[in-house]
Amino acid sequence: MKRKGFILLEISCSIVLFLLAFLSFFSLQKRMLSFLWLREKQYDKKWEQRNAIISFQAKIQKERMEEGEFYYNNAKWSLDNMNSKFLLKVSKEHLRNGDKEEDIYYFQMFDIESSKKIWEGWSIVIPK
């Protein structure tokens, strides 16, 4: 009877030692995975910001812009705020320099989640 108790004690001690040795490893591995997941999420967000700016610049070249607010979702700019990630405010400024007059569009792009300005730019309106 004592021998069975001793064997059970040895088995339980070895299981406890095994868990103590490897739980710290699993915890470290979990932290590393969460860090890499966070980095990947930040990278995806930067890439999406870059794609939004590029698609907007292409839109400017193809068609004439109007004043107002535009929202970006799924690689498209639209006027509705359905699950959008970025907001673009477009304002038109009229400049006069002597006898020369120009209209300039001023763009500001914001992240909707953080309300932080991501990008700004301007474009001269070419009369058609």
N, C-alpha and C positions, 0 to 999 in steps of 0.2 A: 504494500500500500504506500509506503514511504517512497518507494522507487517511482511509482506512477505520479505522485505529487511533485517529486523532484523534476521529472521529465516535463510535466506541464508547466512548472515554474521556468525551466530553461526555455521552453518554446515561447512562453509569453514574454520573457525578457528579450529573447532574440527578435521577436516581432516589434517590441517597443524600441529597441536599438535601431532596427531597420527603419522604422518610421521616423525616428529622431534624425537619423542621418540623411534621409532622402526628402523629408518634408521641406527642409530649408532649400534644397535644390529645386523642388517644384515651385516654391514661392518665388525664388529668384527667376526661374524660367517664366513664371506668370508675369512678373514685373517687366521682364524684357519684352515679352509679347505685347503687353499693353503699351509700352513705350514705342515699339515699332508700329503698332496700330495707330497711335496718335500721330506719329511722323507721317505715315501714309495718308492720313486724313488731311493733315496740313498741306501736304504736297498736292493732293487732289483739289483742295480749295484754291491754291495758287494757280494750278493749271486751268481750272474753270474760270478764274478771273482773267487770265491771259486770253483764253478762248472768247470770252465775252467782249473784251476790248477789240480783238481782231475781227470778230464778226460785226461789231458796230462800225469799225473803220471801213469794212467792205460794204456795209449798208450805206454809208455816207457817199462812197464813190459811185454806187449804182443808182441811188435815188435821192431826190431832194428832201432835206429834213424839215420838219416843222417844230415849232416850240412845244414844250410840254414835258411830261414824264413818261418814260418808257421802262418796262420791266423785262428782265431776262430770265427765261426758263427753257430748259431743253434746247439750247443752241438757237433760240429765236427771241427776237425783241418784239414785245407787244404792248398794248395800252392797258391791259388788265393785270391785276395783282394776284394771279392764281399761283400759289406756291413758288413765287419768284424769289431769287436769291440776290439779285442786284437791281438797283434803281438808277436810272440815268436821267438827269435833269438837263434839258436843252433850253437855252435862252438865246434870243437874237438881239444883238446890239447893232445900232446904226452909228457909223463913224463918218465924220466929214472932215476932210483935210484940204482946205482951200476949195478948189473946184472939183475935187475928186471925192466921191462918196462910195462907201463900202458897207455891206452888211456882213457881220461876223457872227457865227454861231459859237457859243461857249458851252462846253459839255462838262458835267461833273457826274462821276459814277460813284455810288455808295453801296456798301454792303448792308443789306437790310437787317441782318441779325445784330450786327454791332453798331450800326449807324456811322461807320467810319468811312471817310472818303478814301477811295481806292485809286482813282485816276481822274485827271482833268485834262482838257485839251480845247482847241479851237479850230475853226475852219472858216475860210473866206467864202462867201456865197458868190458864185460866178453867175452873172445875169445871163439868161438864155434868150 
